[in-house]
């Protein structure tokens, strides 16, 4: 989450924004991340710019970045699936 500078509201970060933060902390380039996930830099760059990731893509990226990821859905009653 991050704060919207104009309104002060908290907005969720996109997957691309989260990747950028983690890559910076890990001192990892897009090319290095692409290689670690078995794809070309161009292919990863396209996915990042479109925000077009499959669940499998996200799991591979998390592993390459030394992170864990959990994808869940939250129902109206608070139940997580």
Secondary structure, DSSP 8 states (H G I E B T S, - for coil): -EE-TTT--EE---HHHHHHHHHHHHT--HHHHHHHTTS-HHHHHHHHHHT---HHHHHHHHHHTT-------B-TTS-B-
